[in-house]
Amino acid sequence: MKIKQFKDAPLAHYSYAIISNGEMALVDPSRNPMQYYKFAEENNAKIVAVFETHPHADFVSSHLQISEQTGAKIYVSKLLGVDYTHTSFDDGDTLKMGDITFKAINTPGHSPDSITIVAEQGGNTALFTGDTLFIGNVGRPDLRENAGNMKAKRVELAKDMYNTIQTKFNELPDGALVYPAHGAGSLCGKNMSDAASSTLGNERQGNWAFKDQTEEEFVEEILKDQPFIPSYFGFNVDINKTGAVNDKIAKAEVKLNLLVEDVEEDVTVVDVRDGDAYKAGHLPNAINIMARAEGDKYETWLGAIIEPKEAFYLVVNSVEDIEDILERTAKIGYEKQLKGIVTLADSVSEKSEDLDVKDFGAHPDKYTIVDIRNASEVAEGKIFESAIAIPLNELRDRYKEIPTEHPIVVHCAGGYRSAAGSSILENKFKSTTVYDLSEAIKQFSE
C-alpha cells in the first residue's frame, strides 16, 4: 500500500492517493486534478476510485471532473443525496482494490454525512478521517446549519461527534495511521496540530476528544471558541454536492484586460498585489487582498470578504501572475463570478497615504484605531485599549460603527489582513484619511 499525501498550504488541506497493484484511489481531491494525474503516470497506475469523506465547505473538490475524465467511480455516503453518478459507501460497504480492502465508517459530527475511509492491507491499517478526526482535535460541528440538503444544528452534530469518537473507532488498532483532510491553519476546526499525520493510539492518548468525559462536557468544549465561518463555506458545500465543472474550462472563460484605467463604478475590485504597490496606485473601490505567496491566505480572505456570486475584477501585477491567481481563485469556486482579470495603466488615480508610525506611537489619541482581528484574538487581549474591534470579515457590513472625526488606523495581528481592512474603509470614508498600520503593528505588540 503506497500512500501519497498532497498539501495545499493556503487552505491547510490534505488530499491523498493510495496505490496498489497498478490501481489508484484518491481521497478528498483538490480542485485541480493534474497533480494526481501526474502521480498516477509516474507510478503507472490507473485511477479507479475517488472517495469524498463529506461535501467540503472550504474548497471545491475535483471528484466529478476526475470521474468524467478517467472513468473512476465516486464513493460517497448515501446521506449526501447527490444527483451525480456515484456508489454509496457507508457502514458495512467495502471495496477491493489490488491488495487493499477499503471499508466505510459513518462518522457524523462535522457533518451529518461524514464518513471515514479505512484502508487495510495485511496487518497495516490507514484511516482517512476527512474533517472528523484531526491531529489533536476534531472537526467543528457548526458549519451545516445553513448549508446543504441536510441542515443539522450545531448541538445535534456536537452530540453526534461525541458518539462517533466514543464508539466508531473502538475496534481499530492503536497502530492505525490517521490521515486527516486538514491541518493547523484550517477554519474547519480549532487548535489542530502542525503534524500531518498520527496514529490512532497517539490520538487516544493526546487528543482531548478521546478523554473520559460526559456528553455535556464534550459539547461545551467543542462548541466554544470556534473560528469564524467565511461567507463562501455554504456555497462550496452546495458546489461539492452538485459536482464542480472542469476547472480548465472554467478558468479559460475568464476575460483578460491589459493596462486598464478604470472599470464600472458599481463592481468590486480585488487587488492581489503587494501593499506598497497597491498604495502607489489602484482602482477606485478596490480591496487589497494580497496573494504574494502561499503564506498569504488569499483564498480564505477572498471567500470571507467577497460574497458568493458577487461580481468582481481581479488586479494582478503582471500577466505572469494570471495562471496562479486563477488557480487560487478557482479553489473556492469564485472563478465564475469574475468579470475579468486586469493589469493597470500607469495613470490609475487612486493612492493611499503612508502612516507616520512615529507620530502615531506618540499620539495614538489623535487617531481612531480599528482592530480587525477575529473575536477570539481580541478576547486574548487588545493591543490598543481604545481600539474599536470589528473582525475583517464583518467590516463591509459594520463600517458605520466607526467614527470619522479623526484619521483612522487599521491593524491586525501581523500586517497581512490590515491591507484589506484599510482598503475597505478607504472606499467607505472618502473624506477621512485611512491608514494601514501594516507590519508596524509588531512594534506595539511584541
C-alpha positions as a Python dict, from the first residue, in 0.01 Angstrom:
ca = {
    (1, 'M'): (0, 0, 0),
    (2, 'K'): (160, 322, -120),
    (3, 'I'): (15, 643, 23),
    (4, 'K'): (96, 991, -105),
    (5, 'Q'): (-20, 1298, 86),
    (6, 'F'): (-70, 1621, -108),
    (7, 'K'): (-80, 1951, 80),
    (8, 'D'): (-250, 2273, -24),
    (9, 'A'): (-76, 2513, 214),
    (10, 'P'): (-304, 2823, 191),
    (11, 'L'): (-609, 2615, 285),
    (12, 'A'): (-419, 2372, 509),
    (13, 'H'): (-586, 2095, 308),
    (14, 'Y'): (-457, 1739, 272),
    (15, 'S'): (-564, 1504, -6),
    (16, 'Y'): (-441, 1152, -73),
    (17, 'A'): (-355, 898, -337),
    (18, 'I'): (-338, 528, -248),
    (19, 'I'): (-181, 280, -490),
    (20, 'S'): (-184, -99, -505),
    (21, 'N'): (-104, -331, -798),
    (22, 'G'): (-132, -64, -1066),
    (23, 'E'): (-458, 89, -939),
    (24, 'M'): (-504, 417, -755),
    (25, 'A'): (-771, 566, -531),
    (26, 'L'): (-800, 931, -430),
    (27, 'V'): (-942, 1084, -112),
    (28, 'D'): (-1079, 1440, -95),
    (29, 'P'): (-901, 1577, -407),
    (30, 'S'): (-837, 1948, -464),
    (31, 'R'): (-998, 2146, -749),
    (32, 'N'): (-716, 2095, -1000),
    (33, 'P'): (-660, 1721, -1051),
    (34, 'M'): (-340, 1750, -1256),
    (35, 'Q'): (-112, 1664, -962),
    (36, 'Y'): (-296, 1334, -916),
    (37, 'Y'): (-276, 1256, -1288),
    (38, 'K'): (99, 1315, -1281),
    (39, 'F'): (139, 1091, -977),
    (40, 'A'): (-65, 816, -1146),
    (41, 'E'): (153, 845, -1457),
    (42, 'E'): (474, 831, -1253),
    (43, 'N'): (354, 513, -1086),
    (44, 'N'): (196, 354, -1394),
    (45, 'A'): (-134, 337, -1209),
    (46, 'K'): (-494, 371, -1322),
    (47, 'I'): (-725, 590, -1114),
    (48, 'V'): (-1026, 372, -1033),
    (49, 'A'): (-1185, 533, -725),
    (50, 'V'): (-1247, 874, -570),
    (51, 'F'): (-1361, 888, -209),
    (52, 'E'): (-1530, 1200, -73),
    (53, 'T'): (-1545, 1195, 306),
    (54, 'H'): (-1813, 1467, 300),
    (55, 'P'): (-1914, 1773, 92),
    (56, 'H'): (-1634, 2013, 179),
    (57, 'A'): (-1702, 2371, 287),
    (58, 'D'): (-1361, 2530, 244),
    (59, 'F'): (-1260, 2417, -104),
    (60, 'V'): (-1408, 2285, -428),
    (61, 'S'): (-1332, 1921, -499),
    (62, 'S'): (-1249, 1773, -840),
    (63, 'H'): (-1422, 1439, -778),
    (64, 'L'): (-1671, 1479, -1062),
    (65, 'Q'): (-1410, 1601, -1310),
    (66, 'I'): (-1180, 1310, -1225),
    (67, 'S'): (-1465, 1064, -1272),
    (68, 'E'): (-1560, 1215, -1607),
    (69, 'Q'): (-1200, 1221, -1734),
    (70, 'T'): (-1073, 886, -1604),
    (71, 'G'): (-1382, 672, -1555),
    (72, 'A'): (-1309, 637, -1182),
    (73, 'K'): (-1609, 566, -962),
    (74, 'I'): (-1706, 817, -693),
    (75, 'Y'): (-1776, 678, -347),
    (76, 'V'): (-1977, 889, -103),
    (77, 'S'): (-2227, 836, 175),
    (78, 'K'): (-2586, 780, 67),
    (79, 'L'): (-2678, 1051, 317),
    (80, 'L'): (-2546, 1321, 80),
    (81, 'G'): (-2839, 1276, -155),
    (82, 'V'): (-2629, 1371, -458),
    (83, 'D'): (-2751, 1358, -818),
    (84, 'Y'): (-2424, 1276, -995),
    (85, 'T'): (-2340, 912, -1069),
    (86, 'H'): (-2183, 754, -763),
    (87, 'T'): (-2160, 444, -547),
    (88, 'S'): (-2290, 464, -191),
    (89, 'F'): (-2022, 393, 68),
    (90, 'D'): (-2149, 356, 424),
    (91, 'D'): (-2117, 128, 728),
    (92, 'G'): (-2055, -227, 608),
    (93, 'D'): (-1963, -133, 250),
    (94, 'T'): (-1625, -244, 115),
    (95, 'L'): (-1415, -203, -199),
    (96, 'K'): (-1129, -429, -303),
    (97, 'M'): (-850, -254, -498),
    (98, 'G'): (-540, -460, -562),
    (99, 'D'): (-427, -591, -225),
    (100, 'I'): (-615, -322, -32),
    (101, 'T'): (-960, -352, 119),
    (102, 'F'): (-1138, -19, 172),
    (103, 'K'): (-1417, -2, 430),
    (104, 'A'): (-1656, 277, 522),
    (105, 'I'): (-1743, 402, 868),
    (106, 'N'): (-2021, 658, 907),
    (107, 'T'): (-1870, 921, 1138),
    (108, 'P'): (-2117, 1209, 1173),
    (109, 'G'): (-2022, 1514, 1376),
    (110, 'H'): (-1856, 1763, 1145),
    (111, 'S'): (-2142, 1700, 906),
    (112, 'P'): (-2430, 1451, 913),
    (113, 'D'): (-2292, 1273, 606),
    (114, 'S'): (-1925, 1236, 703),
    (115, 'I'): (-1751, 904, 651),
    (116, 'T'): (-1407, 774, 744),
    (117, 'I'): (-1230, 556, 488),
    (118, 'V'): (-1044, 258, 632),
    (119, 'A'): (-772, 105, 413),
    (120, 'E'): (-637, -235, 517),
    (121, 'Q'): (-359, -443, 367),
    (122, 'G'): (-216, -735, 559),
    (123, 'G'): (-161, -609, 911),
    (124, 'N'): (-146, -242, 809),
    (125, 'T'): (-436, -1, 857),
    (126, 'A'): (-475, 360, 742),
    (127, 'L'): (-765, 587, 828),
    (128, 'F'): (-865, 876, 603),
    (129, 'T'): (-1073, 1070, 851),
    (130, 'G'): (-1178, 1376, 649),
    (131, 'D'): (-1291, 1651, 885),
    (132, 'T'): (-1396, 1410, 1160),
    (133, 'L'): (-1069, 1334, 1338),
    (134, 'F'): (-787, 1585, 1313),
    (135, 'I'): (-445, 1558, 1471),
    (136, 'G'): (-505, 1688, 1822),
    (137, 'N'): (-870, 1776, 1773),
    (138, 'V'): (-1192, 1701, 1586),
    (139, 'G'): (-1389, 1884, 1320),
    (140, 'R'): (-1617, 2170, 1411),
    (141, 'P'): (-1991, 2089, 1419),
    (142, 'D'): (-2130, 2434, 1334),
    (143, 'L'): (-2096, 2455, 955),
    (144, 'R'): (-2409, 2276, 837),
    (145, 'E'): (-2690, 2477, 991),
    (146, 'N'): (-2730, 2681, 673),
    (147, 'A'): (-2568, 2467, 404),
    (148, 'G'): (-2651, 2150, 216),
    (149, 'N'): (-2963, 1940, 182),
    (150, 'M'): (-2927, 1807, 536),
    (151, 'K'): (-2929, 2104, 769),
    (152, 'A'): (-2825, 1997, 1117),
    (153, 'K'): (-2797, 2216, 1423),
    (154, 'R'): (-2458, 2251, 1588),
    (155, 'V'): (-2563, 2097, 1920),
    (156, 'E'): (-2705, 1793, 1743),
    (157, 'L'): (-2387, 1749, 1544),
    (158, 'A'): (-2171, 1804, 1853),
    (159, 'K'): (-2358, 1515, 2017),
    (160, 'D'): (-2309, 1307, 1704),
    (161, 'M'): (-1937, 1377, 1721),
    (162, 'Y'): (-1928, 1266, 2083),
    (163, 'N'): (-2089, 935, 1985),
    (164, 'T'): (-1854, 900, 1688),
    (165, 'I'): (-1541, 943, 1899),
    (166, 'Q'): (-1677, 723, 2178),
    (167, 'T'): (-1784, 431, 1958),
    (168, 'K'): (-1678, 439, 1592),
    (169, 'F'): (-1303, 377, 1625),
    (170, 'N'): (-1307, 127, 1911),
    (171, 'E'): (-1237, -183, 1700),
    (172, 'L'): (-943, -28, 1519),
    (173, 'P'): (-580, -87, 1630),
    (174, 'D'): (-361, 171, 1801),
    (175, 'G'): (-115, 140, 1513),
    (176, 'A'): (-367, 257, 1254),
    (177, 'L'): (-232, 562, 1073),
    (178, 'V'): (-455, 871, 1086),
    (179, 'Y'): (-464, 1092, 776),
    (180, 'P'): (-696, 1394, 814),
    (181, 'A'): (-822, 1632, 545),
    (182, 'H'): (-682, 1938, 725),
    (183, 'G'): (-403, 2057, 949),
    (184, 'A'): (-321, 2367, 1153),
    (185, 'G'): (-449, 2685, 989),
    (186, 'S'): (-775, 2543, 857),
    (187, 'L'): (-1104, 2700, 963),
    (188, 'C'): (-1270, 2356, 967),
    (189, 'G'): (-1158, 2308, 1326),
    (190, 'K'): (-960, 2466, 1608),
    (191, 'N'): (-628, 2406, 1781),
    (192, 'M'): (-506, 2149, 1531),
    (193, 'S'): (-152, 2016, 1541),
    (194, 'D'): (111, 2106, 1283),
    (195, 'A'): (164, 1733, 1233),
    (196, 'A'): (42, 1596, 900),
    (197, 'S'): (-46, 1250, 1035),
    (198, 'S'): (-58, 1048, 1353),
    (199, 'T'): (-161, 709, 1485),
    (200, 'L'): (-491, 622, 1643),
    (201, 'G'): (-303, 524, 1959),
    (202, 'N'): (-141, 865, 1983),
    (203, 'E'): (-477, 1034, 1935),
    (204, 'R'): (-637, 817, 2201),
    (205, 'Q'): (-363, 933, 2438),
    (206, 'G'): (-329, 1300, 2346),
    (207, 'N'): (-643, 1421, 2172),
    (208, 'W'): (-885, 1584, 2419),
    (209, 'A'): (-1185, 1436, 2235),
    (210, 'F'): (-1089, 1082, 2343),
    (211, 'K'): (-1066, 1171, 2711),
    (212, 'D'): (-1317, 1029, 2956),
    (213, 'Q'): (-1589, 1294, 2973),
    (214, 'T'): (-1963, 1334, 2969),
    (215, 'E'): (-2155, 1429, 2657),
    (216, 'E'): (-2235, 1764, 2814),
    (217, 'E'): (-1866, 1836, 2883),
    (218, 'F'): (-1773, 1733, 2529),
    (219, 'V'): (-2041, 1950, 2368),
    (220, 'E'): (-1940, 2253, 2573),
    (221, 'E'): (-1574, 2216, 2475),
    (222, 'I'): (-1626, 2154, 2104),
    (223, 'L'): (-1862, 2448, 2059),
    (224, 'K'): (-1657, 2714, 2234),
    (225, 'D'): (-1404, 2940, 2063),
    (226, 'Q'): (-1458, 2807, 1711),
    (227, 'P'): (-1320, 3029, 1432),
    (228, 'F'): (-1547, 3250, 1223),
    (229, 'I'): (-1732, 3100, 927),
    (230, 'P'): (-1640, 3261, 593),
    (231, 'S'): (-1926, 3352, 359),
    (232, 'Y'): (-1819, 3104, 96),
    (233, 'F'): (-1841, 2789, 311),
    (234, 'G'): (-2207, 2713, 241),
    (235, 'F'): (-2153, 2800, -124),
    (236, 'N'): (-1877, 2539, -152),
    (237, 'V'): (-2088, 2272, 18),
    (238, 'D'): (-2353, 2322, -248),
    (239, 'I'): (-2097, 2313, -533),
    (240, 'N'): (-1947, 1991, -400),
    (241, 'K'): (-2287, 1828, -366),
    (242, 'T'): (-2355, 1902, -732),
    (243, 'G'): (-2001, 1849, -856),
    (244, 'A'): (-1785, 2128, -997),
    (245, 'V'): (-1731, 2191, -1367),
    (246, 'N'): (-1394, 2117, -1526),
    (247, 'D'): (-1151, 2367, -1378),
    (248, 'K'): (-957, 2427, -1701),
    (249, 'I'): (-1275, 2511, -1891),
    (250, 'A'): (-1396, 2741, -1615),
    (251, 'K'): (-1067, 2928, -1595),
    (252, 'A'): (-1036, 2958, -1972),
    (253, 'E'): (-1361, 3156, -1987),
    (254, 'V'): (-1227, 3440, -1769),
    (255, 'K'): (-1163, 3759, -1965),
    (256, 'L'): (-832, 3946, -1961),
    (257, 'N'): (-786, 4323, -1994),
    (258, 'L'): (-444, 4490, -2003),
    (259, 'L'): (-341, 4841, -1893),
    (260, 'V'): (-681, 4929, -1750),
    (261, 'E'): (-752, 5284, -1626),
    (262, 'D'): (-1098, 5221, -1481),
    (263, 'V'): (-1383, 4971, -1454),
    (264, 'E'): (-1754, 5003, -1375),
    (265, 'E'): (-1808, 5203, -1056),
    (266, 'D'): (-2052, 4956, -906),
    (267, 'V'): (-1829, 4648, -940),
    (268, 'T'): (-1591, 4543, -663),
    (269, 'V'): (-1222, 4518, -744),
    (270, 'V'): (-990, 4276, -566),
    (271, 'D'): (-628, 4385, -595),
    (272, 'V'): (-391, 4099, -513),
    (273, 'R'): (-65, 4295, -541),
    (274, 'D'): (174, 4378, -259),
    (275, 'G'): (51, 4650, -25),
    (276, 'D'): (316, 4901, -133),
    (277, 'A'): (224, 4858, -500),
    (278, 'Y'): (-143, 4898, -412),
    (279, 'K'): (-85, 5218, -215),
    (280, 'A'): (116, 5368, -501),
    (281, 'G'): (-176, 5338, -741),
    (282, 'H'): (-501, 5143, -758),
    (283, 'L'): (-853, 5148, -897),
    (284, 'P'): (-1146, 5302, -708),
    (285, 'N'): (-1348, 5058, -499),
    (286, 'A'): (-1052, 4820, -475),
    (287, 'I'): (-986, 4584, -184),
    (288, 'N'): (-625, 4480, -131),
    (289, 'I'): (-633, 4104, -62),
    (290, 'M'): (-268, 4020, -117),
    (291, 'A'): (-167, 3697, -289),
    (292, 'R'): (209, 3728, -299),
    (293, 'A'): (294, 3372, -195),
    (294, 'E'): (145, 3059, -39),
    (295, 'G'): (177, 3211, 306),
    (296, 'D'): (-87, 3470, 219),
    (297, 'K'): (-427, 3317, 290),
    (298, 'Y'): (-576, 3476, -20),
    (299, 'E'): (-834, 3201, -76),
    (300, 'T'): (-978, 3225, 275),
    (301, 'W'): (-1000, 3604, 280),
    (302, 'L'): (-1136, 3629, -71),
    (303, 'G'): (-1419, 3398, 35),
    (304, 'A'): (-1465, 3581, 366),
    (305, 'I'): (-1479, 3934, 222),
    (306, 'I'): (-1637, 3882, -121),
    (307, 'E'): (-1981, 3723, -114),
    (308, 'P'): (-2063, 3414, -320),
    (309, 'K'): (-2192, 3521, -664),
    (310, 'E'): (-2075, 3882, -609),
    (311, 'A'): (-1917, 4006, -933),
    (312, 'F'): (-1561, 4135, -906),
    (313, 'Y'): (-1248, 4214, -1102),
    (314, 'L'): (-902, 4087, -1013),
    (315, 'V'): (-600, 4315, -1043),
    (316, 'V'): (-261, 4146, -1088),
    (317, 'N'): (85, 4294, -1115),
    (318, 'S'): (171, 4115, -1440),
    (319, 'V'): (28, 3870, -1693),
    (320, 'E'): (280, 3625, -1547),
    (321, 'D'): (63, 3612, -1233),
    (322, 'I'): (-262, 3521, -1409),
    (323, 'E'): (-233, 3143, -1409),
    (324, 'D'): (-150, 3126, -1038),
    (325, 'I'): (-422, 3367, -926),
    (326, 'L'): (-686, 3192, -1137),
    (327, 'E'): (-581, 2861, -985),
    (328, 'R'): (-616, 3001, -634),
    (329, 'T'): (-949, 3171, -708),
    (330, 'A'): (-1095, 2854, -859),
    (331, 'K'): (-1008, 2656, -546),
    (332, 'I'): (-1312, 2813, -378),
    (333, 'G'): (-1531, 2825, -689),
    (334, 'Y'): (-1513, 3202, -737),
    (335, 'E'): (-1389, 3196, -1096),
    (336, 'K'): (-1744, 3207, -1233),
    (337, 'Q'): (-1819, 3546, -1077),
    (338, 'L'): (-1503, 3705, -1214),
    (339, 'K'): (-1577, 3992, -1455),
    (340, 'G'): (-1216, 3979, -1565),
    (341, 'I'): (-850, 3990, -1468),
    (342, 'V'): (-675, 4319, -1531),
    (343, 'T'): (-335, 4482, -1523),
    (344, 'L'): (-323, 4854, -1452),
    (345, 'A'): (-223, 5153, -1659),
    (346, 'D'): (32, 5391, -1506),
    (347, 'S'): (-237, 5657, -1498),
    (348, 'V'): (-461, 5500, -1230),
    (349, 'S'): (-557, 5779, -996),
    (350, 'E'): (-627, 5636, -652),
    (351, 'K'): (-344, 5635, -397),
    (352, 'S'): (-318, 5555, -25),
    (353, 'E'): (-123, 5759, 226),
    (354, 'D'): (152, 5611, 442),
    (355, 'L'): (117, 5638, 818),
    (356, 'D'): (373, 5832, 1020),
    (357, 'V'): (427, 5548, 1267),
    (358, 'K'): (637, 5762, 1500),
    (359, 'D'): (362, 6021, 1530),
    (360, 'F'): (100, 5751, 1578),
    (361, 'G'): (305, 5590, 1855),
    (362, 'A'): (350, 5923, 2030),
    (363, 'H'): (-11, 6042, 1989),
    (364, 'P'): (-247, 5746, 1945),
    (365, 'D'): (-531, 5955, 2086),
    (366, 'K'): (-525, 6162, 1765),
    (367, 'Y'): (-642, 5859, 1569),
    (368, 'T'): (-940, 5626, 1561),
    (369, 'I'): (-793, 5277, 1588),
    (370, 'V'): (-976, 4981, 1432),
    (371, 'D'): (-876, 4629, 1535),
    (372, 'I'): (-984, 4382, 1264),
    (373, 'R'): (-859, 4066, 1430),
    (374, 'N'): (-1101, 3780, 1493),
    (375, 'A'): (-1310, 3789, 1810),
    (376, 'S'): (-1109, 3506, 1966),
    (377, 'E'): (-788, 3704, 1915),
    (378, 'V'): (-933, 4018, 2068),
    (379, 'A'): (-1060, 3815, 2363),
    (380, 'E'): (-700, 3729, 2447),
    (381, 'G'): (-624, 4098, 2486),
    (382, 'K'): (-635, 4425, 2297),
    (383, 'I'): (-317, 4576, 2158),
    (384, 'F'): (-464, 4927, 2188),
    (385, 'E'): (-722, 4970, 2463),
    (386, 'S'): (-910, 5241, 2274),
    (387, 'A'): (-944, 5032, 1956),
    (388, 'I'): (-1282, 4956, 1803),
    (389, 'A'): (-1292, 4582, 1736),
    (390, 'I'): (-1465, 4469, 1416),
    (391, 'P'): (-1349, 4142, 1255),
    (392, 'L'): (-1230, 4180, 897),
    (393, 'N'): (-1499, 3952, 758),
    (394, 'E'): (-1766, 4182, 909),
    (395, 'L'): (-1607, 4515, 818),
    (396, 'R'): (-1800, 4582, 497),
    (397, 'D'): (-2128, 4548, 688),
    (398, 'R'): (-2029, 4724, 1013),
    (399, 'Y'): (-1818, 5017, 895),
    (400, 'K'): (-2083, 5268, 1009),
    (401, 'E'): (-1989, 5185, 1370),
    (402, 'I'): (-1659, 5366, 1317),
    (403, 'P'): (-1647, 5743, 1393),
    (404, 'T'): (-1478, 5960, 1131),
    (405, 'E'): (-1373, 6271, 1328),
    (406, 'H'): (-1009, 6158, 1335),
    (407, 'P'): (-784, 5977, 1088),
    (408, 'I'): (-839, 5601, 1105),
    (409, 'V'): (-564, 5346, 1166),
    (410, 'V'): (-639, 4981, 1089),
    (411, 'H'): (-441, 4695, 1241),
    (412, 'C'): (-448, 4319, 1264),
    (413, 'A'): (-201, 4078, 1428),
    (414, 'G'): (82, 4069, 1177),
    (415, 'G'): (11, 4312, 895),
    (416, 'Y'): (-148, 4096, 625),
    (417, 'R'): (-518, 4149, 697),
    (418, 'S'): (-489, 4521, 767),
    (419, 'A'): (-414, 4581, 397),
    (420, 'A'): (-761, 4451, 315),
    (421, 'G'): (-926, 4623, 612),
    (422, 'S'): (-780, 4967, 543),
    (423, 'S'): (-870, 4947, 175),
    (424, 'I'): (-1230, 4855, 261),
    (425, 'L'): (-1259, 5162, 485),
    (426, 'E'): (-1090, 5386, 226),
    (427, 'N'): (-1376, 5301, -8),
    (428, 'K'): (-1636, 5382, 258),
    (429, 'F'): (-1487, 5702, 402),
    (430, 'K'): (-1389, 5936, 119),
    (431, 'S'): (-1349, 6238, 349),
    (432, 'T'): (-1147, 6070, 623),
    (433, 'T'): (-789, 5952, 583),
    (434, 'V'): (-748, 5579, 646),
    (435, 'Y'): (-407, 5431, 727),
    (436, 'D'): (-279, 5075, 722),
    (437, 'L'): (-56, 5009, 1023),
    (438, 'S'): (69, 4703, 833),
    (439, 'E'): (368, 4518, 979),
    (440, 'A'): (447, 4812, 1210),
    (441, 'I'): (191, 4653, 1444),
    (442, 'K'): (479, 4434, 1563),
    (443, 'Q'): (637, 4739, 1727),
    (444, 'F'): (335, 4766, 1955),
    (445, 'S'): (254, 4401, 2017),
    (446, 'E'): (592, 4243, 2087),
}
